[in-house]
């Protein structure tokens, strides 16, 4: 165990990926798909041998890594692992995909974005299982990184609570007690059982609801990782129906706040649930957004003479409530009742509302992407204080600290993040238009990449699946945006700043 802690993070991750490839290999063998199983076994052996060779020749670090080295080790996983994860899909037995297609699919899965250029019928069931597994492992990876690396470095949204300089304050005290590898190992061993247990519970519940075995497992992994990956094109094509959506809805609530995970790990003080600012903000959004959209649909149905249909109204309300939570947590599952609600109201989809929800994102230290609710809370409270100052110029406003759980300096950092997000969205959109994409397609795909929510492109039926039409330079742009959105923009900024190189 001590030797494993001393190994570079990338070597350990490579070995874990090689072992994970044996799961779809076993599934393919049980399904009598011997050629697919052989492709996964060969790829697993290749990756394990490569990891073993690197593990032998790499020497343990003589000093504790600083902030830059820790963030670099974390970020390298998104550069090196996707090509290795794509190896089983390259041979003819595994699908005969081109490297650029398989790499993009695996990068989107590992960042929990879920973008794919393939339809459900284009890949074998074992490959669909592999895509869901990669997304699931990507969710577990970001959870461990968030608690073991980003939180001690005041990144990933925690800078709003502490108000300290991202990437510098607080890290030295923690690394003196536990090194980088020790922290990763400790949090991995504590988070993985909880993460796997919740996935297993949802899998069993979906099976009891009538879902198929493989589909239930993929949807359970996609829900806990918020990747939205489905082997059949989404929940609407499944057999679990309304009950399956209720089960997924219940587990998606875990991505609204760090509170459930940190409380389970004993990292947070006991406090009433309603005091969590992220959960309160999410509750407000879940109450207001579906109501406004349903009111719009009801008005359209009334104009068409169908406004008195109470059953249709309730179906519309549920579909909007489910999709509000789904896109707020950056999962992107679409309710099976949603097309019926649009047909009942004779109204187009309120696409901008779901794009905005994906941009807001879920809680910090969760598998959700986006800007994160805690930063939204910080800016809302700051705006509230400034409005009060307009009415009472001499008012001493701004009750920060423990009373309001927001640091005064954290508001400025939240503004920095919002500004960087807007600039990156504009830059990504501009670069995609230079590759030949139309402005609307480029903007929507940029939102999907930066928020790690690929299903936002399916809100507009006329867009179809535009990922396949993106050329290789465009895919590099989208891949970089996915990594920036997944790893956190401030973390990448800290990694690039020269001041952190001295650590």
Buried (B, 14 or more C-beta within 10 A) or exposed (E): EEEEBBBBBBBBBBBBBBEBBBBBBBBBBEBEBEEBBBBBBBBBEBBBEBBBEBBEEEEEBEEBBBBBBBBBBBBBBBEBBBBBBBBBBBBEBBBEBEEBBBBBBBBBBBBBBBBBBBEBEEBBBBBBBBBBBBBBBBBBBBBBBBBBBBBBBBBBBBBBBBBBBBBBBBBEEBBEEBBBBBBBBBBBEBBEEBBBEBBEBBBEBBBEBEBBEBBBBBBBBBBBBBBBBBBBEBBBEBEBBBBBBBBBBEBBBBBBBBBBBBBEEEBBEEEEEEEBBBBBBBEEBBEEBBBEBBEBBBEBBEEEEBBEBEEBBEBBBBBBBBBBBBBBBBBBBBBBBBBBBBEBBEBEBBBEBBBBBBBBBBBBBBBBBBBBBBBBBBBBBBEEBEEEBEEEEEEEBBEBEEEBBBBBBBBBBBBBBBEBBEEBBEEBBBBBBEBEBEEEBBBBBBBBBBBBBBBBBBBBEEBEBBBEEBEEEBBBBBBBBBBBBBBBBBBBBBBEBEEBEEB
